[in-house]
Amino acid sequence: MLVRLSLDFIMLDHLKYFLFSTAPWVYFMTRTLTVYKSKRMLLSTIHLGTYLLSNMLIRLLNLIKNTTAPVVLQQIFYYHRCQYADYIKVFTDGSKADGHVGFGVTMDDASYSHILSVFCSVYTAEEMEISYALKLISSSQYRKFCIYGDSMRVLQQLENIESATHPISLNIADTVQCLKKKGFDIIFCWTPSHVGILGNEKADNVARTASILLKHTVPFADILKSVQHYIFNKGQETWDLQVNNKLHRIKPSLVLWPIFPIRGFSVKLTRLRIGHTWYTYIHLLYGDSVPLSTSCNEVQTVDHILTKCPDFNSSRLNFLKPLF
């Protein structure tokens, strides 16, 4: 394995000690984590089927975070620190909000933070924080480090580095390999965010307040996404001006509608949306007058039939009652 993911702070023994009587799902949790424990360090020695196991693990981790008091998660973290007391702790965090993209790293009570190009995604920021942490580690006289981060997605990618395409992920892999050859022992550990773990909170704060620009290349995927976002916004601005277009009322947003697996259903739904049905348009084919409602003398459109026409009150209450 290229990297060793230390996720043992949520392993069976720790959960039994801290969580055994706190929630009804603990029995299921411990039974499931027993399978992981039989694989030694959870994901660290699993090669086949890692993707499925990782998805299950993420659900379990989210369950822990969402249903467990922060103080319990803090205790689990401190227990983990006792197990790795001889490892220098390094906290990392990435941030993207309101045109600000940055990352923060804390190590040995020192803080480092940089802002990145606004074109960068939050995933790139999360990758950059680890890359920068490894750069700091490479110049240290110590050899044992534990990198804590709250991005399970990045740790998953490092675990499955063979399938990685992100350039920073590949750079991290090369750096870890070089450091390993020099005698460094580096482990990665997932930590839940915003639960009061001081190092994580500090890294999050310095990431959000970063002001020093870091010179770097922007991944092509991020540039492509930014260009697509720009084109979409310009198209939406143009479409917003088409207030007299009847289709604008039907679909004011250019966001794609969901696609249904049965084409016939999608065709019927589209015809209802745009009002092009046999009943409402047959008069055009035969040159007849526009059909009017017998009770209200209004033009028979799809919208009128479904929502207003008194002639269809009984059918409307029968079939569309939950909508009214």
Stockholm file with secondary structure:
# STOCKHOLM 1.0

chainA/1-324         MLVRLSLDFIMLDHLKYFLFSTAPWVYFMTRTLTVYKSKRMLLSTIHLGTYLLSNMLIRLLNLIKNTTAPVVLQQIFYYHRCQYADYIKVFTDGSKADGHVGFGVTMDDASYSHILSVFCSVYTAEEMEISYALKLISSSQYRKFCIYGDSMRVLQQLENIESATHPISLNIADTVQCLKKKGFDIIFCWTPSHVGILGNEKADNVARTASILLKHTVPFADILKSVQHYIFNKGQETWDLQVNNKLHRIKPSLVLWPIFPIRGFSVKLTRLRIGHTWYTYIHLLYGDSVPLSTSCNEVQTVDHILTKCPDFNSSRLNFLKPLF
#=GR chainA/1-324 SS CCSEECCGGGSHHHHHHHHTTTCTTHHHHHHHHHHHHHTSSGGGGCCTTHHHHHHHHHHHHHHHHHHSCHHHHHHHHHHHHHHTTTSEEEEEEEEEETTEEEEEEEETTEEEEEECCTTCCHHHHHHHHHHHHHHHHHTCSCCEEEEEESCHHHHHHHHTGGGCCCHHHHHHHHHHHHHHHTTCEEEEEECCSSSSCHHHHHHHHHHHTCCSBCCCCCCHHHHHHHHHHHHHHHHHHHHHTCTTCHHHHHCCSCSCCCCCSCHHHHHHHHHHHHTCCHHHHHHHHHTCCCCBCTTTCCBCCHHHHHHTCGGGHHHHHHHSGGGC
#=GC SS_cons         CCSEECCGGGSHHHHHHHHTTTCTTHHHHHHHHHHHHHTSSGGGGCCTTHHHHHHHHHHHHHHHHHHSCHHHHHHHHHHHHHHTTTSEEEEEEEEEETTEEEEEEEETTEEEEEECCTTCCHHHHHHHHHHHHHHHHHTCSCCEEEEEESCHHHHHHHHTGGGCCCHHHHHHHHHHHHHHHTTCEEEEEECCSSSSCHHHHHHHHHHHTCCSBCCCCCCHHHHHHHHHHHHHHHHHHHHHTCTTCHHHHHCCSCSCCCCCSCHHHHHHHHHHHHTCCHHHHHHHHHTCCCCBCTTTCCBCCHHHHHHTCGGGHHHHHHHSGGGC
//
